[in-house]
Amino acid sequence: MDDLSLYGAFNARWITPSQVASSFVPTPQYTKLAQVRHSLLMGPRGCGKTTLLKMLTNEAQCAWAELVQAEKRAPLRPPAFVAVYVPSDIRWAYELDTARAPQCTESCSRVSQHLLTNCTIATACLRTFAYLLGSGSAATQRLAITLIDQLGIRELVPTFSHLGLWFHSAASGVRTSIAAQDTLRLQAHLDKMPSDLVAHPFDFAVWMCSVFDEFAPAGARPEQWALCFDELEIAPRWLQHDLLQTLRSSAQRFLLKLTWVPTLPVFPESGPQPQADYDIIRLWFSHIQDARLFCDEFSQRLIRKRTGDSEATATALFGRSVFASEERAGECASTYEPDGDAFKAMVELAKRDPAFARYLERKGFDPSHPVSDSVKERDECQRKVKPIVFLRETFLGSERARSRKRIALYSGIDAIFAMSDGNPRWLSGLLNNLLDQLEVNPTHEVGDGGTGALQPVCRPPLQAQVLRSASARFVEYGKAFPISPVVEGNTPPRRIHLADLVEHLGAFFQEELLGRSFSDDPVGSFVLDEGAPADVRAEVERGLLLGVFVPIATTQFDVPVMPEGGRYRLSFMLSPHFRLAFRNFRAKNLSTILRGVPDPNQLDLFGPVPEGTR
Amino acid sequence: MIMSGLASSSLSEAARVCDLVVAASGYEPRASAILSADWSTARRRVALCFEENKADGARPENDAAFSSAGFATQLLSGFDMNDAFARSKRLLETIPAGGRAVVDISCMTRVWYGGLVRAIRHSAGPSELEVLFVYYRGAYPADYVQCVPNEIVAPVDGFASLLPPDKPVALVLGVGFDKARAAGLLELLEPKRLWLVRAGEFLRLGEMPSGSHAPLGRGRVDDLEIPLDDPVASFRSLDSLVGGLRMDYSVVLVNLGPKLLGLQFFLLAALDPALSVWRVSPGRHAAPVLVQAAPKPPVVCRTVWTAEE
């Protein structure tokens, strides 16, 4: 599949529902989404929202049913509604927002945007209707005649294809008028359009489905419809407002399944209430352990499909990571015993890092032989500091250290899963890129190499190179996202961009881990406090949309009510770039972190904007 | 009006007789390179001067040079698309039927020369118009690095196709120095196809930061090298490329390379409204870069526009 997002990663947008079904991994979130309730799917880009929406469609459900037979997959309970999937993408969302002709009134612009959006909805509805009735069937033709009649269209061949072309032509009339900058022509075109076609998008979608309900054969009529609007988080504000407000509606015959960012939309008191009016479905993982099950199943399916080896496992290909793994108390004791990787790293670090040596002594350990038979002591001290030790041992004064075979920190399946943050697109991208490298570098070490342990097929240093590269690319991703999606000539220059914020935070957290002093409880996350300036808060929201920042919740089900007051960390995709661990360390207020910028050449984010910008 | 002809020309031919010559006065030293030709026979001479960066680089010298050469200076923001469009329309209205305008785009922003192409496209003015676009290649400083974040990622006003989202995006990307900006754009737009357009020999003049021609991305990335100093050949190549893509994709044209390539993108989109032209820019966050004119004659692209029937 050709795809040019992060390292050729999976993108459900341009594949059919049937193709989505072939690679789908069922999750509890899908089960919740399939319920007969309004739903708000919340998560950053790439977290699987499009996949889940498309899986609701009849086409995907039928494809899954075939796979149950063919591949012995677990059956899925089909939803009790028919889903209409309405697509979108950034190009469309940004261009729609600019759709207006000069001297065009606000009302005329809005009607134009309604029409353009509704033509997209019409296409989605027709596709769904055709699937329900059978393309080219007599029922399809009768419905086409009805729709043509209801819309007041004259002299049109009564087929869905011709109707689809008519909608395309209606939208084209708007596009041509706007391109020609001809307001009069635009207004004349809009005046000729059926009133239903220029109504609010939700109302138009309901109208289309209601015509189906009225005139389709009884056996084909669903009990309920689910209108699935993808990428609402990047849609024009008027469309967001229209659809989100409709979550308050009690007309349960028409459900809304909407996508959104990781923080709840802001409503007035009379607006829709989460849980009461709609379900919140969270699609991110604050803690890497929460994503493990999904990552295991997803990666196994991908690897076996890619390699053609039905026995292949991620662990065999990439090995484990003592740095990234989060064992429970009492597990993996051998790594802390003499000859264990953690033990060796601690001994080596204690020789070079006086702060760490003092820390061990305070905790009652001999720096030259830091062992303990006590599970409690190992848990409270050694397990707690393990990733910090590995980082410091790797990056602090390593050139002075005696040469020893150091582990490649950012390698192994635990690191890969952690970096993905459970985001299927990123996980797919990382795995595909690693598998590409395996194909290019076919030499691999299998067997124990004399160490007594099975070596991964893909060498850890090669993995580390790939993961560092992916991390660097993720940094660039943050830089690409603009401060404002629509240029306004008189907008004053902002003082900070998301990329700046990420650099500041990355540098701060790195200093906490690799600085002069050693702490077993470093700062590794931030609270968006009231003291943070407005443009900083805006960039945090953007970061949440992109997945650059991840909300940290107490449980798997908590969702930030609003960005302010929430606790966040950097995505683990950034860990290799900034030399960070894969842990949710303690939080500090963002305003405090930003005030303590160490580099005096950095812009004072809290001072007045200097003339001439940066 | 629609573009009915495109050909190569020369600066001497451009200066021979023209009704209007428009240049941009900015901080780049190459802004006043156009004054090497004799414009005294031009009926009207206009220098559009940026409202921004008035004291930076060679701006004061350029302003003075244009004034001395008899150019009427007009202030214009480098960021206001509507203003640029309106100003372009007013300038075009002064040209008689069959007249000729010369426009030096070397130091213009996309907002300006895009606005001009848009104004020509929608002009109700002369029945025929000749517009010669002049471009002086830039010799960039050896240590040039411009990797600030983006302020602007958006369709250029008037060049949004507004096609529905039922086809995947094909991104035709003019490659320049800033590979990082290009990489980030891919993550944002998520195109299904990517064509990198390189201006070949054109960009190898002068100093170039190493690695800027390094492969971008992975997976299916197609490459097109065009001879930008031959506007006809390069336009034909691009036209053929986008013609093939638009059947299956929503085509978005983004230029991070020489402005002459950006102009070609605008000309393509002026002919075909199903193409979108986007701009990606650090905007006001970019630091001034003092680009000299490369020691080569400018490329002159002659376009002929006729009234639509």
Interface residues (C-beta under 8 A of the other chain):
Chain A: D2 D3 L4 S5 L6 Y7 G8 N11 R13 W14 P87 S88 D89 I90 R91 W92 Y94 E95 L96 T98 A99 P102 L116 C119 T120 T123 H168 A171 V174 R175 T176 I178 A179 A180 Q181 N433 D436 R473 E476 Y477 G478 K479 A480 F481 P482 I483 S484 P485 V486 V487 G489 N490 P493 R494 H497 L498 A499 D500 G612 T613 R614
Chain B: N53 D56 S77 F79 D80 M81 N82 D83 R118 H122 C147 V148 P149 N150 E151 I152 V153 A154 P155 D157 G158 A160 S161 L162 L163 P164 P165 D166 P168 V169 L171 A180 R181 A183 G184 L185 L186 E187 L188 L189 E190 P191 K192 R193 L194 G217 R218 G219 R220 V221 S250 V252 P273 S276 V280 G283 R284 H285 A287
